[in-house]
Amino acid sequence: MDQSLQVFVYGTLKPGERSFEHYCAPYLVTQQNVLTPGRIYHLPVGYPAMTLEKGWVKGVLMTFNSDQVFDQMDKLEGYYPDRPEESDYLRIRLPIYSLEQVRLAAAWAYVMTPEKVAAMGGEWLPDGLWTGAMAFH
């Protein structure tokens, strides 16, 4: 399995959420429910953000068959590799764990700084899970 083509998703890119079919489905090879260290927040704009604060975030580890997936995901996430200071999210590699907290791999993930989350009015989700149903609250 090519770990360079693995991405941890926790929001609208998860299977069943609004961005999955367009951004992930065409390139998807495998998927697995997993955890990564961090905190997840619901943003008032209708999608989540993850920070590197203490805690666990529940999501899906996806393996893709083409690095073209990153071009589309980077646009969706407002990540500019050549201008990270102007980005909404940063794309970094994080350790990925099974649901039993056994280390599995490292994968790409989109994270936001705690300062940006606070400025956007993010609401911490202590159970570590975001769903699209929250976008309508």
C-alpha positions as CSV (number, residue, x, y, z in Angstrom):
1,M,0.0,0.0,0.0
2,D,1.5,3.4,-1.0
3,Q,1.3,5.5,2.2
4,S,2.0,8.6,0.2
5,L,-1.5,8.2,-1.3
6,Q,-3.2,7.8,2.0
7,V,-5.4,10.6,3.5
8,F,-7.1,10.8,6.9
9,V,-10.5,12.4,6.4
10,Y,-12.9,13.5,9.1
11,G,-15.5,15.8,7.6
12,T,-17.2,16.4,4.3
13,L,-14.8,14.0,2.4
14,K,-15.9,11.0,4.4
15,P,-18.1,8.3,2.7
16,G,-21.8,9.5,2.9
17,E,-20.9,13.1,3.3
18,R,-21.4,15.8,0.7
19,S,-17.9,16.0,-0.9
20,F,-17.0,12.3,-1.0
21,E,-18.5,11.4,-4.4
22,H,-16.8,14.2,-6.3
23,Y,-13.4,14.4,-4.6
24,C,-12.7,10.8,-3.3
25,A,-14.8,8.2,-5.0
26,P,-13.1,8.4,-8.4
27,Y,-9.7,7.6,-6.9
28,L,-10.6,5.4,-3.9
29,V,-8.9,2.0,-3.5
30,T,-9.5,1.2,0.2
31,Q,-11.0,2.8,3.3
32,Q,-10.9,2.0,7.0
33,N,-12.4,3.7,10.1
34,V,-9.5,4.9,12.2
35,L,-8.3,7.5,14.8
36,T,-5.6,10.1,14.9
37,P,-4.5,12.4,17.7
38,G,-6.1,15.8,17.8
39,R,-9.3,17.7,18.4
40,I,-12.2,18.3,16.0
41,Y,-14.4,21.3,15.9
42,H,-17.6,22.2,14.2
43,L,-17.3,25.5,12.4
44,P,-20.4,27.7,11.9
45,V,-19.8,27.7,8.2
46,G,-21.0,24.1,8.1
47,Y,-17.9,21.9,8.1
48,P,-15.3,20.8,10.6
49,A,-11.7,21.6,11.4
50,M,-9.1,19.5,13.2
51,T,-6.4,20.8,15.4
52,L,-3.3,19.1,16.9
53,E,-4.5,19.6,20.4
54,K,-4.7,16.7,22.9
55,G,-7.5,14.2,22.2
56,W,-8.7,11.8,19.4
57,V,-10.4,12.4,16.1
58,K,-12.5,9.7,14.5
59,G,-12.3,9.5,10.7
60,V,-11.5,7.4,7.7
61,L,-8.2,6.4,6.3
62,M,-8.4,6.3,2.5
63,T,-5.9,5.0,0.0
64,F,-6.1,6.5,-3.5
65,N,-4.7,5.4,-6.8
66,S,-3.6,8.8,-8.1
67,D,-1.9,11.8,-6.6
68,Q,-4.3,13.9,-8.7
69,V,-6.6,13.6,-5.7
70,F,-4.4,16.1,-3.8
71,D,-5.0,18.8,-6.4
72,Q,-8.7,18.7,-5.9
73,M,-8.6,18.2,-2.2
74,D,-6.1,21.1,-1.8
75,K,-8.5,23.4,-3.6
76,L,-11.5,22.3,-1.5
77,E,-9.5,22.7,1.7
78,G,-8.1,26.1,0.8
79,Y,-4.5,24.8,1.0
80,Y,-1.8,26.5,-1.1
81,P,1.4,24.4,-0.9
82,D,3.5,27.4,-2.1
83,R,1.7,29.9,0.3
84,P,0.9,28.0,3.5
85,E,0.5,31.3,5.4
86,E,-2.5,32.1,3.2
87,S,-4.1,28.7,3.5
88,D,-7.2,27.9,5.5
89,Y,-5.8,24.4,6.3
90,L,-2.4,22.9,6.3
91,R,-1.8,19.4,4.8
92,I,0.6,17.5,7.1
93,R,1.4,13.8,7.8
94,L,-0.1,12.4,11.0
95,P,0.1,9.0,12.8
96,I,-3.0,6.9,12.2
97,Y,-4.3,4.4,14.7
98,S,-6.9,1.6,14.7
99,L,-10.1,2.1,16.7
100,E,-8.2,0.1,19.4
101,Q,-5.4,2.7,19.4
102,V,-2.8,0.5,17.7
103,R,-0.5,2.5,15.4
104,L,-1.2,1.6,11.7
105,A,0.5,4.1,9.4
106,A,1.1,7.7,8.7
107,A,-1.2,9.6,6.4
108,W,-1.9,13.1,5.1
109,A,-4.5,15.2,6.9
110,Y,-5.8,18.7,6.7
111,V,-5.5,20.6,10.0
112,M,-6.2,24.1,11.1
113,T,-4.5,26.1,13.8
114,P,-6.3,26.5,17.1
115,E,-6.2,30.3,16.7
116,K,-8.0,30.1,13.3
117,V,-10.6,27.7,14.7
118,A,-11.2,30.1,17.6
119,A,-11.5,33.1,15.2
120,M,-14.1,31.2,13.2
121,G,-16.1,30.4,16.3
122,G,-15.4,26.6,16.3
123,E,-17.3,24.4,18.7
124,W,-15.2,21.5,20.2
125,L,-16.7,18.1,19.7
126,P,-15.4,16.1,22.7
127,D,-16.5,12.7,21.2
128,G,-14.1,13.3,18.3
129,L,-16.7,12.8,15.6
130,W,-18.3,15.2,13.1
131,T,-21.2,14.4,10.7
132,G,-22.9,16.5,8.0
133,A,-26.1,16.5,10.1
134,M,-24.3,19.1,12.3
135,A,-24.1,21.5,9.4
136,F,-27.8,22.2,9.8
137,H,-27.8,23.1,13.5
